[in-house]
Amino acid sequence: MSVSITDKRAAFRSLHASGCFVLPNPWDNGSAVLLRHAGFKALATTSAGMAWAMGRVDGAVSLDEVLLHLSSLAHATDLPLNADFENGFADAPGDVARNVALAVDTGVAGLSIEDYTGDAARGLYDFDLAVARITAARAAIDRSGADVLLTARSEGFLRGAPDMDATLRRLAAFAEAGADCLYAPGLREEAQIRTVVQACAPKPVNILSPGLPIATLAGLGVRRVSLGGALAGLAYGVALKAAQELADHGTFGGFAQAAGGR
């Protein structure tokens, strides 16, 4: 039975109310269907995985291409989909708001906006601009009337600026600006994760999997665990290894790990 977009959005929001869930990241419709059959309750896009599938590096994909990708994945399964919407594909808050509205129209249940400019030389947006961008994203969602869950990402630990005080200040301001969920990718240590979770409470916190068991992360109070491009990287890694064995030795040992038919 088909699940409506409204129901998907309600289900996604309810997942953030208590407990801890894993939000795996498919990179195309086929991987989305596989993850649905694996028993996950929601999915999220991966900007890296999408770019790799197009033969590009992460960040080298246009807004129009991402919107088409979101629409396709949002309707590929009956699971809610969260969009890795990078920096909103714009700098100015008004432009972020316009693009967020376009993302909402694709049928996603949630989306994230990060404070990284997309340019290593520029790094993170200045504090006030970063907050204004989240405020604009919140306003765009509210104007749409859609119950889309907004996640605000502070990227310092992932982008070479691992300052806990600065990260906490940004996350607190993002929460005040209307973010429903907070996310600081790149945290690796239990003490760091605990600090962020406690500082952001009662808002739910998303963690990019640091390799710790899900039970450990749940015990730290993490509500949501993302995998980023890890699954896509694994799939490409296994495929490359099998193909290289075939090219170098003419043998098919690596194909024993293949899923599905041939």
CYANA upper distance limits for C-alpha pairs under 8 A (distance plus 0.5 A):
  2 SER  CA     78 ASP  CA      7.13
  3 VAL  CA      7 ASP  CA      6.91
  3 VAL  CA      8 LYS  CA      7.26
  3 VAL  CA     78 ASP  CA      6.05
  4 SER  CA      8 LYS  CA      6.77
  5 ILE  CA      9 ARG  CA      6.69
  5 ILE  CA     80 PRO  CA      8.39
  5 ILE  CA    107 GLY  CA      6.61
  5 ILE  CA    108 VAL  CA      8.23
  5 ILE  CA    109 ALA  CA      7.98
  6 THR  CA     10 ALA  CA      6.77
  6 THR  CA    146 ALA  CA      8.42
  6 THR  CA    147 ASP  CA      8.14
  7 ASP  CA     11 ALA  CA      6.56
  8 LYS  CA     12 PHE  CA      6.61
  8 LYS  CA     78 ASP  CA      7.97
  8 LYS  CA     79 LEU  CA      6.91
  8 LYS  CA     80 PRO  CA      5.26
  8 LYS  CA    109 ALA  CA      6.87
  9 ARG  CA     13 ARG  CA      6.74
  9 ARG  CA     80 PRO  CA      6.82
  9 ARG  CA    108 VAL  CA      8.18
  9 ARG  CA    109 ALA  CA      5.01
  9 ARG  CA    110 GLY  CA      7.96
  9 ARG  CA    147 ASP  CA      6.70
  9 ARG  CA    148 VAL  CA      6.81
  9 ARG  CA    149 LEU  CA      8.28
 10 ALA  CA     14 SER  CA      6.72
 10 ALA  CA    147 ASP  CA      7.80
 11 ALA  CA     15 LEU  CA      6.92
 11 ALA  CA     80 PRO  CA      7.73
 12 PHE  CA     16 HIS  CA      7.59
 12 PHE  CA     42 ALA  CA      7.44
 12 PHE  CA     80 PRO  CA      6.44
 12 PHE  CA    109 ALA  CA      7.00
 12 PHE  CA    110 GLY  CA      8.25
 12 PHE  CA    149 LEU  CA      8.43
 13 ARG  CA     17 ALA  CA      7.57
 13 ARG  CA    149 LEU  CA      7.16
 14 SER  CA     18 SER  CA      8.42
 15 LEU  CA     19 GLY  CA      8.25
 15 LEU  CA     21 PHE  CA      7.81
 16 HIS  CA     20 CYS  CA      8.39
 16 HIS  CA    204 PRO  CA      6.94
 16 HIS  CA    223 ARG  CA      6.86
 16 HIS  CA    224 ARG  CA      7.91
 17 ALA  CA    204 PRO  CA      8.34
 18 SER  CA    223 ARG  CA      7.46
 19 GLY  CA    218 ALA  CA      7.54
 19 GLY  CA    223 ARG  CA      6.45
 20 CYS  CA    214 ILE  CA      8.44
 20 CYS  CA    217 LEU  CA      8.48
 20 CYS  CA    218 ALA  CA      5.99
 20 CYS  CA    221 GLY  CA      8.31
 20 CYS  CA    222 VAL  CA      6.69
 20 CYS  CA    223 ARG  CA      4.73
 20 CYS  CA    224 ARG  CA      5.99
 20 CYS  CA    225 VAL  CA      8.02
 21 PHE  CA     41 LYS  CA      8.44
 21 PHE  CA    223 ARG  CA      6.86
 21 PHE  CA    224 ARG  CA      5.60
 21 PHE  CA    225 VAL  CA      6.80
 22 VAL  CA     40 PHE  CA      7.75
 22 VAL  CA     42 ALA  CA      8.44
 22 VAL  CA    224 ARG  CA      6.34
 22 VAL  CA    225 VAL  CA      5.21
 22 VAL  CA    226 SER  CA      6.66
 23 LEU  CA     40 PHE  CA      7.95
 23 LEU  CA     41 LYS  CA      8.22
 23 LEU  CA     42 ALA  CA      6.37
 23 LEU  CA     43 LEU  CA      5.78
 23 LEU  CA     44 ALA  CA      6.65
 23 LEU  CA    224 ARG  CA      7.18
 23 LEU  CA    225 VAL  CA      6.23
 23 LEU  CA    226 SER  CA      5.41
 23 LEU  CA    227 LEU  CA      7.54
 24 PRO  CA     35 LEU  CA      8.02
 24 PRO  CA     40 PHE  CA      8.19
 24 PRO  CA     42 ALA  CA      8.07
 24 PRO  CA     43 LEU  CA      5.94
 24 PRO  CA     44 ALA  CA      6.60
 24 PRO  CA    225 VAL  CA      8.48
 24 PRO  CA    226 SER  CA      6.29
 24 PRO  CA    227 LEU  CA      6.04
 24 PRO  CA    228 GLY  CA      8.00
 24 PRO  CA    231 LEU  CA      8.37
 25 ASN  CA     32 ALA  CA      8.37
 25 ASN  CA     43 LEU  CA      6.40
 25 ASN  CA     44 ALA  CA      5.28
 25 ASN  CA     45 THR  CA      5.65
 25 ASN  CA     46 THR  CA      6.13
 25 ASN  CA    226 SER  CA      7.74
 25 ASN  CA    227 LEU  CA      6.68
 25 ASN  CA    228 GLY  CA      6.52
 25 ASN  CA    229 GLY  CA      7.32
 25 ASN  CA    231 LEU  CA      7.44
 25 ASN  CA    232 ALA  CA      8.40
 26 PRO  CA     31 SER  CA      5.60
 26 PRO  CA     32 ALA  CA      5.50
 26 PRO  CA     35 LEU  CA      7.88
 26 PRO  CA     43 LEU  CA      7.60
 26 PRO  CA     44 ALA  CA      7.30
 26 PRO  CA     45 THR  CA      6.43
 26 PRO  CA     46 THR  CA      7.34
 26 PRO  CA     49 GLY  CA      8.02
 26 PRO  CA    231 LEU  CA      7.91
 26 PRO  CA    232 ALA  CA      7.65
 27 TRP  CA     31 SER  CA      6.87
 27 TRP  CA     32 ALA  CA      7.80
 27 TRP  CA     45 THR  CA      6.87
 27 TRP  CA     46 THR  CA      6.71
 27 TRP  CA     49 GLY  CA      5.48
 27 TRP  CA     50 MET  CA      5.56
 27 TRP  CA     53 ALA  CA      7.71
 27 TRP  CA    232 ALA  CA      7.04
 28 ASP  CA     32 ALA  CA      6.79
 28 ASP  CA     50 MET  CA      7.61
 28 ASP  CA     53 ALA  CA      8.44
 28 ASP  CA     69 HIS  CA      8.48
 28 ASP  CA     73 LEU  CA      7.40
 29 ASN  CA     33 VAL  CA      6.77
 29 ASN  CA     72 SER  CA      7.69
 29 ASN  CA     73 LEU  CA      6.24
 29 ASN  CA     76 ALA  CA      6.34
 30 GLY  CA     34 LEU  CA      6.86
 31 SER  CA     35 LEU  CA      6.70
 32 ALA  CA     36 ARG  CA      6.68
 32 ALA  CA     43 LEU  CA      7.91
 32 ALA  CA     73 LEU  CA      7.67
 32 ALA  CA     76 ALA  CA      7.56
 32 ALA  CA     77 THR  CA      7.58
 33 VAL  CA     37 HIS  CA      6.80
 33 VAL  CA     76 ALA  CA      7.55
 33 VAL  CA     77 THR  CA      6.81
 34 LEU  CA     38 ALA  CA      6.76
 35 LEU  CA     39 GLY  CA      7.24
 35 LEU  CA     40 PHE  CA      6.81
 35 LEU  CA     43 LEU  CA      8.46
 36 ARG  CA     40 PHE  CA      6.24
 36 ARG  CA     41 LYS  CA      7.98
 36 ARG  CA     77 THR  CA      7.56
 36 ARG  CA     79 LEU  CA      7.72
 41 LYS  CA     79 LEU  CA      6.87
 41 LYS  CA     80 PRO  CA      8.19
 42 ALA  CA     79 LEU  CA      5.69
 42 ALA  CA     80 PRO  CA      5.58
 42 ALA  CA     81 LEU  CA      6.60
 42 ALA  CA     82 ASN  CA      8.35
 43 LEU  CA     79 LEU  CA      7.26
 43 LEU  CA     80 PRO  CA      6.80
 43 LEU  CA     81 LEU  CA      5.39
 43 LEU  CA     82 ASN  CA      6.74
 44 ALA  CA     81 LEU  CA      5.75
 44 ALA  CA     82 ASN  CA      4.87
 44 ALA  CA     83 ALA  CA      6.28
 44 ALA  CA     84 ASP  CA      7.41
 44 ALA  CA    226 SER  CA      8.41
 45 THR  CA     49 GLY  CA      8.49
 45 THR  CA     50 MET  CA      8.27
 45 THR  CA     70 LEU  CA      8.16
 45 THR  CA     81 LEU  CA      7.85
 45 THR  CA     82 ASN  CA      6.90
 45 THR  CA     83 ALA  CA      5.81
 45 THR  CA     84 ASP  CA      5.98
 46 THR  CA     50 MET  CA      6.63
 46 THR  CA     83 ALA  CA      8.31
 46 THR  CA     84 ASP  CA      6.40
 46 THR  CA    228 GLY  CA      6.14
 46 THR  CA    229 GLY  CA      6.24
 47 SER  CA     51 ALA  CA      6.67
 47 SER  CA     58 ASP  CA      6.67
 47 SER  CA     59 GLY  CA      7.44
 47 SER  CA     84 ASP  CA      6.71
 47 SER  CA     85 PHE  CA      8.30
 47 SER  CA     86 GLU  CA      7.96
 47 SER  CA    229 GLY  CA      8.10
 48 ALA  CA     52 TRP  CA      6.64
 48 ALA  CA     57 VAL  CA      7.52
 48 ALA  CA     58 ASP  CA      4.97
 48 ALA  CA     59 GLY  CA      7.74
 48 ALA  CA    228 GLY  CA      8.18
 48 ALA  CA    229 GLY  CA      6.12
 49 GLY  CA     53 ALA  CA      6.68
 49 GLY  CA     58 ASP  CA      8.22
 49 GLY  CA    229 GLY  CA      5.82
 49 GLY  CA    232 ALA  CA      5.88
 49 GLY  CA    233 GLY  CA      7.84
 50 MET  CA     54 MET  CA      7.02
 50 MET  CA     58 ASP  CA      8.46
 51 ALA  CA     55 GLY  CA      6.85
 51 ALA  CA     56 ARG  CA      5.44
 51 ALA  CA     57 VAL  CA      6.15
 51 ALA  CA     58 ASP  CA      5.84
 51 ALA  CA     59 GLY  CA      7.68
 51 ALA  CA     60 ALA  CA      7.27
 51 ALA  CA     61 VAL  CA      6.88
 52 TRP  CA     56 ARG  CA      5.72
 52 TRP  CA     57 VAL  CA      6.61
 52 TRP  CA     58 ASP  CA      7.60
 56 ARG  CA     60 ALA  CA      6.73
 56 ARG  CA     61 VAL  CA      8.22
 59 GLY  CA    118 GLY  CA      7.76
 61 VAL  CA     65 GLU  CA      6.96
 61 VAL  CA     66 VAL  CA      7.41
 62 SER  CA     66 VAL  CA      6.79
 63 LEU  CA     67 LEU  CA      6.65
 63 LEU  CA     89 PHE  CA      6.83
 64 ASP  CA     68 LEU  CA      6.79
 65 GLU  CA     69 HIS  CA      6.68
 66 VAL  CA     70 LEU  CA      6.56
 67 LEU  CA     71 SER  CA      6.72
 67 LEU  CA    102 LEU  CA      7.95
 67 LEU  CA    103 ALA  CA      6.71
 67 LEU  CA    106 THR  CA      7.27
 68 LEU  CA     72 SER  CA      6.73
 68 LEU  CA    106 THR  CA      8.35
 69 HIS  CA     73 LEU  CA      6.69
 70 LEU  CA     74 ALA  CA      6.33
 70 LEU  CA     83 ALA  CA      7.41
 70 LEU  CA    103 ALA  CA      8.02
 70 LEU  CA    106 THR  CA      6.67
 70 LEU  CA    107 GLY  CA      8.26
 70 LEU  CA    108 VAL  CA      7.53
 71 SER  CA     75 HIS  CA      6.92
 71 SER  CA    106 THR  CA      5.05
 71 SER  CA    107 GLY  CA      6.84
 71 SER  CA    108 VAL  CA      8.04
 72 SER  CA     76 ALA  CA      6.62
 73 LEU  CA     77 THR  CA      7.87
 73 LEU  CA     81 LEU  CA      7.94
 74 ALA  CA     79 LEU  CA      8.37
 74 ALA  CA     80 PRO  CA      7.52
 74 ALA  CA     81 LEU  CA      6.16
 74 ALA  CA    106 THR  CA      7.68
 74 ALA  CA    107 GLY  CA      6.32
 74 ALA  CA    108 VAL  CA      6.21
 75 HIS  CA    107 GLY  CA      8.11
 80 PRO  CA    108 VAL  CA      7.36
 80 PRO  CA    109 ALA  CA      5.98
 81 LEU  CA    108 VAL  CA      5.72
 81 LEU  CA    109 ALA  CA      5.84
 81 LEU  CA    110 GLY  CA      7.06
 82 ASN  CA    108 VAL  CA      6.45
 82 ASN  CA    109 ALA  CA      6.16
 82 ASN  CA    110 GLY  CA      4.86
 82 ASN  CA    111 LEU  CA      5.64
 82 ASN  CA    112 SER  CA      8.12
 83 ALA  CA    108 VAL  CA      7.12
 83 ALA  CA    109 ALA  CA      8.49
 83 ALA  CA    110 GLY  CA      6.60
 83 ALA  CA    111 LEU  CA      4.84
 83 ALA  CA    112 SER  CA      6.80
 84 ASP  CA    111 LEU  CA      6.55
 84 ASP  CA    112 SER  CA      6.02
 84 ASP  CA    113 ILE  CA      8.04
 85 PHE  CA     89 PHE  CA      8.08
 85 PHE  CA    111 LEU  CA      6.63
 85 PHE  CA    112 SER  CA      6.00
 85 PHE  CA    113 ILE  CA      6.33
 85 PHE  CA    114 GLU  CA      8.44
 86 GLU  CA    112 SER  CA      7.38
 86 GLU  CA    113 ILE  CA      6.13
 86 GLU  CA    114 GLU  CA      6.22
 87 ASN  CA     91 ASP  CA      8.00
 87 ASN  CA     96 VAL  CA      8.44
 87 ASN  CA    113 ILE  CA      5.82
 87 ASN  CA    114 GLU  CA      5.49
 87 ASN  CA    115 ASP  CA      6.96
 87 ASN  CA    116 TYR  CA      6.95
 87 ASN  CA    117 THR  CA      6.98
 87 ASN  CA    118 GLY  CA      7.64
 88 GLY  CA     96 VAL  CA      5.66
 88 GLY  CA     99 ASN  CA      6.87
 88 GLY  CA    100 VAL  CA      7.19
 88 GLY  CA    113 ILE  CA      6.44
 88 GLY  CA    114 GLU  CA      8.20
 89 PHE  CA     96 VAL  CA      7.36
 89 PHE  CA     99 ASN  CA      7.70
 90 ALA  CA     95 ASP  CA      6.27
 90 ALA  CA     96 VAL  CA      5.95
 90 ALA  CA     99 ASN  CA      8.44
 91 ASP  CA     95 ASP  CA      7.56
 91 ASP  CA     96 VAL  CA      7.38
 91 ASP  CA    117 THR  CA      7.82
 91 ASP  CA    133 ARG  CA      8.45
 92 ALA  CA     96 VAL  CA      6.80
 92 ALA  CA    133 ARG  CA      7.62
 93 PRO  CA     97 ALA  CA      6.66
 93 PRO  CA    129 LEU  CA      8.22
 93 PRO  CA    132 ALA  CA      6.62
 93 PRO  CA    133 ARG  CA      5.02
 93 PRO  CA    134 ILE  CA      8.35
 93 PRO  CA    135 THR  CA      8.45
 93 PRO  CA    136 ALA  CA      5.98
 93 PRO  CA    137 ALA  CA      8.19
 94 GLY  CA     98 ARG  CA      6.89
 94 GLY  CA    133 ARG  CA      8.45
 94 GLY  CA    136 ALA  CA      7.06
 95 ASP  CA     99 ASN  CA      6.77
 96 VAL  CA    100 VAL  CA      6.52
 96 VAL  CA    133 ARG  CA      7.09
 96 VAL  CA    136 ALA  CA      7.30
 96 VAL  CA    137 ALA  CA      6.91
 97 ALA  CA    101 ALA  CA      6.77
 97 ALA  CA    133 ARG  CA      8.33
 97 ALA  CA    136 ALA  CA      5.71
 97 ALA  CA    137 ALA  CA      5.46
 97 ALA  CA    139 ALA  CA      7.80
 97 ALA  CA    140 ALA  CA      5.68
 98 ARG  CA    102 LEU  CA      7.08
 98 ARG  CA    140 ALA  CA      7.68
 99 ASN  CA    103 ALA  CA      6.82
100 VAL  CA    104 VAL  CA      6.69
100 VAL  CA    137 ALA  CA      6.64
100 VAL  CA    140 ALA  CA      7.01
100 VAL  CA    141 ILE  CA      7.74
101 ALA  CA    105 ASP  CA      6.93
101 ALA  CA    140 ALA  CA      6.26
101 ALA  CA    141 ILE  CA      7.02
101 ALA  CA    144 SER  CA      7.43
102 LEU  CA    106 THR  CA      7.39
103 ALA  CA    107 GLY  CA      8.07
103 ALA  CA    108 VAL  CA      7.62
104 VAL  CA    108 VAL  CA      6.47
104 VAL  CA    109 ALA  CA      8.38
104 VAL  CA    141 ILE  CA      7.74
104 VAL  CA    144 SER  CA      8.22
104 VAL  CA    146 ALA  CA      7.98
104 VAL  CA    148 VAL  CA      7.63
108 VAL  CA    148 VAL  CA      7.73
109 ALA  CA    147 ASP  CA      7.94
109 ALA  CA    148 VAL  CA      5.54
109 ALA  CA    149 LEU  CA      6.89
110 GLY  CA    148 VAL  CA      5.32
110 GLY  CA    149 LEU  CA      4.79
110 GLY  CA    150 LEU  CA      6.31
110 GLY  CA    151 THR  CA      7.96
111 LEU  CA    148 VAL  CA      7.81
111 LEU  CA    149 LEU  CA      6.96
111 LEU  CA    150 LEU  CA      5.96
111 LEU  CA    151 THR  CA      6.61
112 SER  CA    150 LEU  CA      6.40
112 SER  CA    151 THR  CA      4.91
112 SER  CA    152 ALA  CA      6.12
112 SER  CA    153 ARG  CA      7.25
113 ILE  CA    134 ILE  CA      7.61
113 ILE  CA    137 ALA  CA      8.43
113 ILE  CA    150 LEU  CA      8.29
113 ILE  CA    151 THR  CA      6.94
113 ILE  CA    152 ALA  CA      5.74
113 ILE  CA    153 ARG  CA      6.49
114 GLU  CA    152 ALA  CA      6.46
114 GLU  CA    153 ARG  CA      4.87
114 GLU  CA    154 SER  CA      6.45
114 GLU  CA    155 GLU  CA      7.21
115 ASP  CA    124 LEU  CA      6.04
115 ASP  CA    125 TYR  CA      6.11
115 ASP  CA    130 ALA  CA      6.08
115 ASP  CA    153 ARG  CA      6.83
115 ASP  CA    154 SER  CA      6.03
115 ASP  CA    155 GLU  CA      6.74
116 TYR  CA    123 GLY  CA      6.44
116 TYR  CA    124 LEU  CA      4.81
116 TYR  CA    125 TYR  CA      6.57
116 TYR  CA    154 SER  CA      8.02
116 TYR  CA    155 GLU  CA      6.53
116 TYR  CA    159 ARG  CA      8.41
117 THR  CA    122 ARG  CA      7.09
117 THR  CA    123 GLY  CA      6.43
117 THR  CA    124 LEU  CA      6.06
117 THR  CA    125 TYR  CA      6.44
118 GLY  CA    122 ARG  CA      8.47
118 GLY  CA    123 GLY  CA      7.83
119 ASP  CA    123 GLY  CA      6.53
120 ALA  CA    159 ARG  CA      8.30
123 GLY  CA    159 ARG  CA      7.73
124 LEU  CA    155 GLU  CA      7.85
124 LEU  CA    156 GLY  CA      7.80
125 TYR  CA    129 LEU  CA      6.74
125 TYR  CA    130 ALA  CA      5.92
126 ASP  CA    130 ALA  CA      6.49
127 PHE  CA    131 VAL  CA      6.77
127 PHE  CA    170 ARG  CA      7.55
128 ASP  CA    132 ALA  CA      6.65
129 LEU  CA    133 ARG  CA      6.64
130 ALA  CA    134 ILE  CA      7.19
131 VAL  CA    135 THR  CA      6.77
131 VAL  CA    170 ARG  CA      8.06
131 VAL  CA    173 ALA  CA      6.98
131 VAL  CA    174 PHE  CA      6.39
131 VAL  CA    177 ALA  CA      7.28
132 ALA  CA    136 ALA  CA      6.61
132 ALA  CA    177 ALA  CA      8.37
133 ARG  CA    137 ALA  CA      6.73
134 ILE  CA    138 ARG  CA      6.63
134 ILE  CA    152 ALA  CA      7.42
134 ILE  CA    174 PHE  CA      6.86
134 ILE  CA    177 ALA  CA      6.78
134 ILE  CA    178 GLY  CA      7.76
134 ILE  CA    179 ALA  CA      7.57
135 THR  CA    139 ALA  CA      6.73
135 THR  CA    174 PHE  CA      8.33
135 THR  CA    177 ALA  CA      5.52
135 THR  CA    178 GLY  CA      6.98
136 ALA  CA    140 ALA  CA      6.69
137 ALA  CA    141 ILE  CA      6.84
137 ALA  CA    150 LEU  CA      8.38
138 ARG  CA    142 ASP  CA      6.69
138 ARG  CA    150 LEU  CA      7.55
138 ARG  CA    177 ALA  CA      7.98
138 ARG  CA    178 GLY  CA      6.34
138 ARG  CA    179 ALA  CA      7.49
139 ALA  CA    143 ARG  CA      6.58
140 ALA  CA    144 SER  CA      6.82
141 ILE  CA    145 GLY  CA      7.19
141 ILE  CA    146 ALA  CA      6.93
141 ILE  CA    147 ASP  CA      8.09
141 ILE  CA    148 VAL  CA      7.14
142 ASP  CA    146 ALA  CA      7.43
142 ASP  CA    147 ASP  CA      8.45
149 LEU  CA    179 ALA  CA      8.45
149 LEU  CA    180 ASP  CA      6.58
149 LEU  CA    181 CYS  CA      8.13
150 LEU  CA    178 GLY  CA      8.36
150 LEU  CA    179 ALA  CA      5.76
150 LEU  CA    180 ASP  CA      5.75
150 LEU  CA    181 CYS  CA      6.91
151 THR  CA    179 ALA  CA      6.09
151 THR  CA    180 ASP  CA      6.35
151 THR  CA    181 CYS  CA      5.06
151 THR  CA    182 LEU  CA      6.12
151 THR  CA    183 TYR  CA      7.39
152 ALA  CA    171 LEU  CA      7.96
152 ALA  CA    174 PHE  CA      6.83
152 ALA  CA    175 ALA  CA      8.39
152 ALA  CA    179 ALA  CA      6.28
152 ALA  CA    180 ASP  CA      8.35
152 ALA  CA    181 CYS  CA      6.97
152 ALA  CA    182 LEU  CA      5.74
152 ALA  CA    183 TYR  CA      6.58
153 ARG  CA    171 LEU  CA      8.15
153 ARG  CA    182 LEU  CA      6.70
153 ARG  CA    183 TYR  CA      5.11
153 ARG  CA    184 ALA  CA      6.10
153 ARG  CA    185 PRO  CA      7.88
154 SER  CA    167 THR  CA      6.80
154 SER  CA    170 ARG  CA      7.26
154 SER  CA    171 LEU  CA      7.19
154 SER  CA    183 TYR  CA      6.88
154 SER  CA    184 ALA  CA      5.48
154 SER  CA    185 PRO  CA      7.78
155 GLU  CA    159 ARG  CA      6.48
155 GLU  CA    184 ALA  CA      6.38
155 GLU  CA    185 PRO  CA      6.62
155 GLU  CA    186 GLY  CA      8.14
156 GLY  CA    160 GLY  CA      6.70
156 GLY  CA    161 ALA  CA      4.98
156 GLY  CA    162 PRO  CA      5.70
156 GLY  CA    163 ASP  CA      7.30
156 GLY  CA    167 THR  CA      7.25
156 GLY  CA    184 ALA  CA      8.07
157 PHE  CA    161 ALA  CA      6.07
157 PHE  CA    162 PRO  CA      4.60
157 PHE  CA    163 ASP  CA      7.62
157 PHE  CA    184 ALA  CA      7.60
157 PHE  CA    185 PRO  CA      7.03
157 PHE  CA    186 GLY  CA      5.41
157 PHE  CA    187 LEU  CA      6.93
158 LEU  CA    162 PRO  CA      7.95
158 LEU  CA    185 PRO  CA      6.45
158 LEU  CA    186 GLY  CA      5.16
158 LEU  CA    187 LEU  CA      8.48
162 PRO  CA    167 THR  CA      8.42
163 ASP  CA    167 THR  CA      6.61
164 MET  CA    168 LEU  CA      6.56
164 MET  CA    192 GLN  CA      8.50
165 ASP  CA    169 ARG  CA      6.68
166 ALA  CA    170 ARG  CA      6.75
167 THR  CA    171 LEU  CA      6.65
167 THR  CA    184 ALA  CA      7.95
168 LEU  CA    172 ALA  CA      6.54
168 LEU  CA    196 VAL  CA      7.32
168 LEU  CA    199 ALA  CA      7.60
169 ARG  CA    173 ALA  CA      6.76
170 ARG  CA    174 PHE  CA      6.55
171 LEU  CA    175 ALA  CA      6.65
171 LEU  CA    182 LEU  CA      6.87
171 LEU  CA    183 TYR  CA      8.26
171 LEU  CA    200 CYS  CA      7.69
172 ALA  CA    176 GLU  CA      6.82
172 ALA  CA    199 ALA  CA      8.28
172 ALA  CA    200 CYS  CA      7.10
173 ALA  CA    177 ALA  CA      6.61
174 PHE  CA    178 GLY  CA      6.99
174 PHE  CA    179 ALA  CA      6.21
174 PHE  CA    182 LEU  CA      8.26
175 ALA  CA    179 ALA  CA      5.25
175 ALA  CA    180 ASP  CA      7.33
175 ALA  CA    181 CYS  CA      8.10
175 ALA  CA    182 LEU  CA      7.72
175 ALA  CA    200 CYS  CA      8.34
175 ALA  CA    203 LYS  CA      8.09
180 ASP  CA    203 LYS  CA      7.06
180 ASP  CA    204 PRO  CA      7.88
181 CYS  CA    203 LYS  CA      6.42
181 CYS  CA    204 PRO  CA      5.62
181 CYS  CA    205 VAL  CA      6.21
181 CYS  CA    206 ASN  CA      7.50
182 LEU  CA    200 CYS  CA      7.79
182 LEU  CA    203 LYS  CA      7.61
182 LEU  CA    204 PRO  CA      6.95
182 LEU  CA    205 VAL  CA      5.38
182 LEU  CA    206 ASN  CA      6.65
183 TYR  CA    205 VAL  CA      6.27
183 TYR  CA    206 ASN  CA      5.38
183 TYR  CA    207 ILE  CA      6.74
184 ALA  CA    206 ASN  CA      7.96
184 ALA  CA    207 ILE  CA      7.29
184 ALA  CA    208 LEU  CA      8.36
185 PRO  CA    207 ILE  CA      6.61
185 PRO  CA    208 LEU  CA      5.71
186 GLY  CA    208 LEU  CA      7.10
186 GLY  CA    210 PRO  CA      8.10
187 LEU  CA    192 GLN  CA      6.83
187 LEU  CA    193 ILE  CA      6.86
187 LEU  CA    207 ILE  CA      7.96
187 LEU  CA    208 LEU  CA      8.00
187 LEU  CA    210 PRO  CA      7.47
188 ARG  CA    192 GLN  CA      7.65
188 ARG  CA    193 ILE  CA      7.95
188 ARG  CA    210 PRO  CA      5.67
189 GLU  CA    193 ILE  CA      6.88
189 GLU  CA    210 PRO  CA      8.38
190 GLU  CA    194 ARG  CA      6.55
190 GLU  CA    220 LEU  CA      8.04
191 ALA  CA    195 THR  CA      6.63
192 GLN  CA    196 VAL  CA      6.88
193 ILE  CA    197 VAL  CA      6.65
193 ILE  CA    207 ILE  CA      8.40
193 ILE  CA    220 LEU  CA      7.66
193 ILE  CA    222 VAL  CA      8.44
194 ARG  CA    198 GLN  CA      6.56
194 ARG  CA    220 LEU  CA      6.07
194 ARG  CA    221 GLY  CA      7.74
195 THR  CA    199 ALA  CA      6.57
196 VAL  CA    200 CYS  CA      6.58
196 VAL  CA    205 VAL  CA      8.34
197 VAL  CA    201 ALA  CA      6.63
197 VAL  CA    204 PRO  CA      8.11
197 VAL  CA    205 VAL  CA      6.56
197 VAL  CA    220 LEU  CA      7.98
197 VAL  CA    221 GLY  CA      6.77
197 VAL  CA    222 VAL  CA      7.06
198 GLN  CA    221 GLY  CA      8.48
200 CYS  CA    204 PRO  CA      7.76
200 CYS  CA    205 VAL  CA      7.69
204 PRO  CA    222 VAL  CA      7.66
204 PRO  CA    223 ARG  CA      6.08
204 PRO  CA    224 ARG  CA      8.08
205 VAL  CA    222 VAL  CA      6.15
205 VAL  CA    223 ARG  CA      6.08
205 VAL  CA    224 ARG  CA      6.87
206 ASN  CA    222 VAL  CA      6.97
206 ASN  CA    223 ARG  CA      6.66
206 ASN  CA    224 ARG  CA      5.01
206 ASN  CA    225 VAL  CA      6.09
206 ASN  CA    226 SER  CA      7.49
207 ILE  CA    222 VAL  CA      7.45
207 ILE  CA    224 ARG  CA      6.84
207 ILE  CA    225 VAL  CA      5.47
207 ILE  CA    226 SER  CA      6.66
208 LEU  CA    225 VAL  CA      6.38
208 LEU  CA    226 SER  CA      5.34
208 LEU  CA    227 LEU  CA      6.32
208 LEU  CA    228 GLY  CA      7.27
209 SER  CA    225 VAL  CA      6.44
209 SER  CA    226 SER  CA      6.39
209 SER  CA    227 LEU  CA      6.12
212 LEU  CA    216 THR  CA      6.96
212 LEU  CA    217 LEU  CA      7.28
213 PRO  CA    217 LEU  CA      7.02
214 ILE  CA    218 ALA  CA      6.53
214 ILE  CA    225 VAL  CA      8.39
215 ALA  CA    219 GLY  CA      6.65
216 THR  CA    220 LEU  CA      6.91
217 LEU  CA    221 GLY  CA      7.08
217 LEU  CA    222 VAL  CA      6.00
218 ALA  CA    222 VAL  CA      5.65
218 ALA  CA    223 ARG  CA      7.31
227 LEU  CA    231 LEU  CA      7.56
229 GLY  CA    233 GLY  CA      6.48
230 ALA  CA    234 LEU  CA      6.58
231 LEU  CA    235 ALA  CA      6.66
232 ALA  CA    236 TYR  CA      6.71
233 GLY  CA    237 GLY  CA      6.39
234 LEU  CA    238 VAL  CA      6.61
235 ALA  CA    239 ALA  CA      6.69
236 TYR  CA    240 LEU  CA      6.44
237 GLY  CA    241 LYS  CA      6.64
238 VAL  CA    242 ALA  CA      6.76
238 VAL  CA    254 GLY  CA      8.08
239 ALA  CA    243 ALA  CA      6.56
239 ALA  CA    254 GLY  CA      8.41
240 LEU  CA    244 GLN  CA      6.42
241 LYS  CA    245 GLU  CA      6.71
241 LYS  CA    254 GLY  CA      7.34
242 ALA  CA    246 LEU  CA      6.82
242 ALA  CA    252 PHE  CA      7.50
242 ALA  CA    253 GLY  CA      7.56
242 ALA  CA    254 GLY  CA      4.70
242 ALA  CA    255 PHE  CA      6.57
243 ALA  CA    247 ALA  CA      6.61
243 ALA  CA    254 GLY  CA      8.21
244 GLN  CA    248 ASP  CA      6.41
245 GLU  CA    249 HIS  CA      6.05
245 GLU  CA    250 GLY  CA      7.25
245 GLU  CA    251 THR  CA      6.81
245 GLU  CA    252 PHE  CA      7.62
245 GLU  CA    253 GLY  CA      8.13
245 GLU  CA    254 GLY  CA      7.67
246 LEU  CA    250 GLY  CA      4.83
246 LEU  CA    251 THR  CA      5.48
246 LEU  CA    252 PHE  CA      6.42
252 PHE  CA    256 ALA  CA      8.13
254 GLY  CA    258 ALA  CA      8.48
